[in-house]
Amino acid sequence: MKHAGAVAFFAIVAGLWTWPLAAHLSTALPGNPGDNYSFIWNFWWMRHALHTGGRYFFTPYLFAPTGTTIVDHPHTALPAFIGATLLARASTVTAHNVLLLCFVGANMAAAYALAWQATGDVLAALFAGLTFGLSPYIAAQRLGHFDLTAAWLVPAFAVCWLRARRDRAWPWAATAGMVAAMAAYTAYYYVAYLALFAVVDVAFTLNVASIRVARRVTTSRLRRVRIGCALAALAFAISAAVLRTEEFLNIRTLAWVALLGVLACTWRMTVRVTRPDLTLLTRSAVRVAAAAAAFAVVTTPLIWEAVQVAFHGDYVTPAYQWHSAPRGVDIATVLLGPPSHPWFGGVARYVYARFHIDSIESVMWIGVAPLTLAVLARARGRLAGDTRWWRIVAVVFGALALGPFLIVLGWNTGLWLPEVLARFVPVVANARMPGRMTVLVYLAIAMLGAIALADRRSHPLSIVAIVAVLIEYWAAPMPLTLVDQPALYATLRGLPAGALCTVPFGFGDGLSGVGSQDRRVLYDATLHEHPLVGGFIGRMPREAETAYAATPFTSAVLRLQAGGPVDAEHPVAPSQMPCRYVLVMRDATPAPLVAYLARLPLERVAEDEVRTLYRVVP
């Protein structure tokens, strides 16, 4: 009961911060839904799989007629299972929105629990809960990435893992492993981040390495080397400033190499590796083993599915080159302000648009109050170690969140950063959007702020900080997109089973796509309940593009959509159709494609203001 007031406070803030979602639980989705349509489909597919006794991690209802695995797709199996059981009486949209509200409240509550465990100060913990739970990272993800909104998994894991370190109790480590398993069934990215968090913590605990930087002694020869490096750096820097296009990225990279050469001639870095204490090493090994064992047991079904997919060569890892790797956080966003703020977010949104900065994947605005408290954190006594630890977390994950190259106001400076190597690490490479690592940066900032407030024990200062973070991080009203239930889909649902092809036709994943990219077809599929030819998924099947290009019907549709020609002398026979039904969105379909469809063996079944439904005539 001691913390009931804090939980109630977070519930109220969650409702207000996401308003007016609570008033439209069954009729709207957050933001311009995009990927949220996919999560609605996940909710429906879980219900369908449980009802029919089917296999959840493989579906014939996307990429028909072959189907696809969803093991390496953001499958949100755990939230979808809750939506299919505890919230079974609600619609899929309602279940999605209710869980989203719960996630927002749980994000604050979990960070509160972590700060309370460290400080024992209620107001400091309230500040940490608000800083993490209302952060610009969460504000951005709630508009399209339902899975990543479940960020409470990160502080919940930290509560258990750090408690295991402090109390030397393996049950807490096993509980941490179970939380990581919940993340595996919710958001793949967080599993990778929690594993890295544990690795950094073990290295911190063992204290196996120390780094010392000292200025080199100046000699005449060294001075000449430095002058030569400085001139090379200046020449490259001038070239980099003038040649700003991507074609000259390598020149900018050489400029940085030259500048680093100057630093290497001026400063000396010494890394000292020490033998870890045997007792600490044993305790860390027990923690890791307990967490890994618990994780493996709980995720056995998922691991088995993943092994089968990998064995058949269907595990998809995104392929990209050095220059085409997904960007991370734009470092200028630290100063630009929150783009989602209703009062002073207009300037930030203008700058984001002007320099083509992604307002979801490239944001790391910390805020005045949280950043000030994090910088001022100078704890003594038992909190001194926590201060050092959370600063290490902020630095490590902040550096990785910047991505493979340093980006400033949308411009790639050419400076390679540590994250450039992540794509070479198996499994980790699938966590391909580096900017999402800011979730741990915000958690570290929240903890440092809580430590600073708890160390001063000043209630007025804590109250001012809480009010300040509420003002700085406010992001209501939340934009919504209304969803409807056209009667034509009820008609289609009553027709015999068979795949549906929606025209304009398309398919894709998070980084690429072919044809139409209107992901609303996933939501529509939950209404008509027929398999889709094409579709959208987190990792597109390897052979999807080749297969649809080799299918006469889909190949012709894709060419006509793109304005290309099609061979009218060889019409498609019914046996060559990959679907039983064709749904035409009339206003979005080009006239040549409409004329082509008129020559096919299609029978009109129904139509409304914007759609016409056809059945393939045998």
Buried (B, 14 or more C-beta within 10 A) or exposed (E): EEBEEBBEBBBEBBBEBBBEBEEBBEBBBBBEBBBBBBBBBBBBBBBBBBEEEBEBBBBBBBBBEEBBBBBBBBBBBBBBBBBBEEBEEBBBBBBBBBBBBBBBBBBBBBBBBBBBBBBEBBBBBBBBBBBBBBBBBBBBBBBBBBBBBBBBBBBBBBBBBBBBBEEEBBEBBBBBBBBBBBBBBBBBBBBBBBBBBBEBBBBBBBEBEEEEEEEEEEEEEEEEBBEBBBEBBBEBBEBBEEEEEEEBBEBBBBBBBBBBBBEBBBEEEEEEEEEBBEEBBEBBEBBBBBBBBBBEEBBEEBBEBBEBBBEEEBBBEBEBEEEEBBBBBBBBBBEBBBBBBEEEBEEBBEBBEEBEBBBBBBBBBBBEBBBBBBEBBEBEEEBBEBBEBBBBBBEBBBBBBBBBBBBEBBBBBBBBBEBBEBBEEEBBBBBBBBBBBBBBBBBBBBBBBBBBBBBBEEEEBBBEBBEBBBBBBBBBEBEBBEBEBBEBBEBBEEBEEBBBBBBBBBBBBBBEBBBBBBBBBBBBBBBBBBBBBBBBBBBBBEEBBEBBEEBBBBBBBBBBBEEEEBEEEEBBEEEEBBBBBBBBBEEBBBEBBBEBBEEBBBEEBBBEEEBBBBBBEE
